[in-house]
Amino acid sequence: MTTSLDEAMTTLRPWIGRVRIIEDDIGLPMVRRIAAMLDLDPEAFRSGTELPPHWFSMFFADNARQSDLREDGHAKGGVVLPPIPMPRRMGAGRRLKVMGRLRAAQPAVRRSEVVDIVPKTGRSGSIFVLTLRNTIEQAGKVLAVDEFDAIYREATPPGQKTTATVPAAAPTDHAWADTVLLSETLVFRYSAITWNAHRIHYDADYARSVEGYEHTVHNGGLTMQLMIDAALKRAPSELRGLTARLTYPLWVGDPVSLRGSAAQDGRMRAWAADKHGNLCGEMNLEFA
């Protein structure tokens, strides 16, 4: 497999450093849809309203044509992202710096750069790790730099379960906790807003029979969104950055427990636990 990884890198290496630019008008109707999805009052948002500091991740959708989608709902390799020759893609880690906030109904730009593509071979087989850096700008100012990692895996053999990270117990020393039901409607609305057609999030037969999951998989981007939302309820000041990683899958239809420590010296820990107490995501936040 090492040889094929090296061969693939011959094609993939020229993608490193490429930049895509996506424009968005941060339209008020979309802002209000996002608010409604998150159970906020849509009418509280007007043209020019400052948005929560992490909402930029729900704009700037990649508009792949229907004919350019793979069986799993992602765009074919080379259309939007590098043509990594492995079919299963999932989010992993994230590093975010926040300098300002988007305003509703004002044009903005996302500059998306391929920072690195790294082939690896380990216990669960061969993978590629793709690192992207998204720079968000509005009115000539950089508002955020959001760098994240996506893991690409080989196909799951027919009839087999996907290899997954061994679960670890979530910490129980939290100072606060919220519980959110990861309902089908919540995940559907988030996927619609972010233009995410990945079938593991809504097609249970596909998720089980093709990708080897036990059920439809909760969206990792929404997991991070909910973790940040919960932390910001207890924030001492403005969010300025965070690091995060997803560690274990959550299933659509299950509850998630969003937990965290009390803020101290401008920092806070937050994490997510499933109904069995497994650690599913963790985050370190920094405040001004």
N, C-alpha and C positions, 0 to 999 in steps of 0.2 A: 504493500500500500504506500510505502514511503516514496517509491518511484512515481506512482500516479499523483501523489501530492506535489512532488517536485515538478512534474509535467504541468499540472494545473497552474502552478505558480508562474510558469512562463507566460501564460495568458493573463493571469490576474495581476501580476506585478505592475504593468503599465497603468492599472486603475488607481494605484496609490497616488494620492495628490490631486485627483480629479475633483472638480467642484461643480455642483449643480445649484442653480439659483431658482427658488420658487417664490413667487409673489402671492400675497394674500391681502384682501381688503379688510380683514378682521370684521366682517359684516355683522351688523347688529342682530339680524335674525339668527345667525349662527351662535353669537354670544348668548342670546336668550335660550336657544336650544340646549347649550351646554349647561347654563344655569338650571334649567328645568330638570335635566338629567341628574344633576347633583343635588336636587331637592332644594334649590334656592329660588327666590322670587325673580322670575324673568324680567318683570317690569322695573326692578331696581336698577337695571343696567340701561344706560342711555348712550347716545353718541358722545364720545370723549371720555366715558367712564374708565378709570384705571381698573384693569383686570387683576385678579390674583396673580402672584408672581410666576406661577408655574403653568398657567393656562396656555402658554404659547405652544406646548406640545400637542394640543388638539387642533391646531391650525396647520397650514402649509402641507396639505395632503398631496401625495404623489398620485397623479392622474393617469395611471396606466390604462390603455384602451382594453376593452373586454377581450379582444382577440390576442392580447399580449399577456393574459393571465395563465398561470400553470394550473394543474389539476387541484392544487391545494388552495388556490385563491391568491397567492402571491404573484407579483409580476415575474415574468420570465427573466432569467439572468441576462444582464446586458441591456435591459430596457430602462430600469431605474437604478439598480444596484449591480455590482460586479457579477459576472457569470460563474459564481461559485458552484462547482459540480456536485453538490449534495442537496437533497430535496427538503430536509427538515430544518426549519429556522425558528429560533426562539430568542427572546431577549435575555440578557444576563446581568451586566453591570452598568452603572451610570455615574458620571461625575459632572456636576452642574455648578456654574458660577452665575449669580444673578446681579445685574447692575441697575436694572430698572424694570418698569412694567409696561406691557402693551396697553394701548388705549383703544377702546371699541370704535369701529367705523373709521379707522385711519389706516392707510396702506402700510404694509410692512413686508420685509424680505427675510427669507431663510437661506443662508449659504451653507450647503451640505458638502463636506469634504471627506473623502475616503482617506482616513489617517493611516490605517494599516490593515493587512490581511495576513494572518498567521496560521499556518497548518500545524496541527498537533496530533499525536497519537497517544492514547492512554487506556485506562481500564475499560472504558465503554466504547472503544474503537477510535477511528480517525475523525477529526473535526477540523473546521476552519473557524477562526475567530475574526470577525469583521469589526473594526472600530471606525465609527463615524463621528464627525464633529459638526454640530449644527450651531451656526452663529445667527442670532436673531437681531434684526435691525429695524428701527422705526424712526422716522423723522431725522435720519442721518446719525442716529446714536445706536451703539451696540447695547442691547438690553440683557442678553444672556448668551452664554457659551455652554452648550449641552453636548457632552461627549458620552457615547454609549457603545456597548459591545453587544453584538449578536452572534450566537453560536449556530453553525450549520452542521448537521449530523447526517450520517448515512441513513438510508431507508430502513425501516423496521421490517424484518422478514415476515411474510404472511403468516398469520396465526400466532405470532409472538407478541409479548408485551414489550413496550419501550423500556430501555434501560433508563433508570432515573437515579438521581442523587439519593443516597441513603438518608432517610429523614433524621433530623436532630431535634431534640426538644427545645421549644421556645423558652426564653427566660420568663420567670414568674415574679421578678422583682419590680414590676412596672408600678409607676405612680399614677397612671391613668390608662383607661381602655375604652374603646368604642367597638360596638359590634355592628357589622353591615352585612345584609343578606346579598350575596352575589347572584341576584335573580337573573333569569333569562332575559327579562325586559331591560335591566340595567346594562348587561353585557351587550345586548343587541343595539341599544341606543349609543353606547360608547363606540362600538364598531362602526355604526353608521356615521357618527360625527367624525371619526378619524379615517373613514373610508378604508376600513380594514376588512378585507374579504377572506381572511384566513379561516378555512373551514373547521379547524379544530375548535373554534369558539362557538359554533352554532350547529354543526352537523355531527350528531353523536355517532351515527353509523360510520362516517368517514374517520372520525377521531379514534374509534375502537378498531375498525377492521384494517385501516391503512396505516395509521401512525401508532397503533398499539396502546393508546391511552385507555383508562378505565371509563372515562366519561368525557363530555365536552370540557375544554380547558379554559379557565378564566384568563382574561387578557392581562399580561404582565404590566402593560402600560397603565391600565386602570388600577392595578394593585398599588403601583407607586403613587398614582394620583390620590387614592384614598388614604394612603399612609401620610402623604404630605398634608392633605386636608385635615386629618386628625391632629397632626403635630401643630399646625398653624392655629388651631383653637387654643393652644396653650403657649403660643410663641411669646417671648418677652419683647421682641422687636421685629424689624423687617428681615425676611429671609435673604441671605446672601450667598448661600451655597449648600451643597449636599453631596454625599457619596452614597450609593445604594447598590444592592445586589439582590437578585432573586435566587432562592435556594431550593425551593420545592414547589411542585404544582398545586394550584388551587382549582377546585372543580365548580363549574357553573351550577347554581342551585344550593350551594353550601354557604354557611355563614363564615365570615372571617373576623377574627379579633385583632383590632389595631391597637397596639400598646406602645407605651413609651415611658421614659424617665422624665423627671422634672428638669426644666432648663437650668443649666448652671454655667456661669462664665460664658454666656452667649452660645452654648452648645446644647444639643439634645439628641438622645438616642431614640429611635422608634423601630418597631418591628411588627410583623404580621404573623399570626398563628392560625392554623386551620382548626377544625372541630375536634381533632385528635390531639391538639397541643403541639403539632409539628411546626418548626420554624420555616416560614415560606418566603420571607423577605426581611431585610434589615437595612437601616438607613441611619446615617449620622448627618445632622443638620447644623448649620452655622447661621447665626443671626448678627445683625449689625450692632 
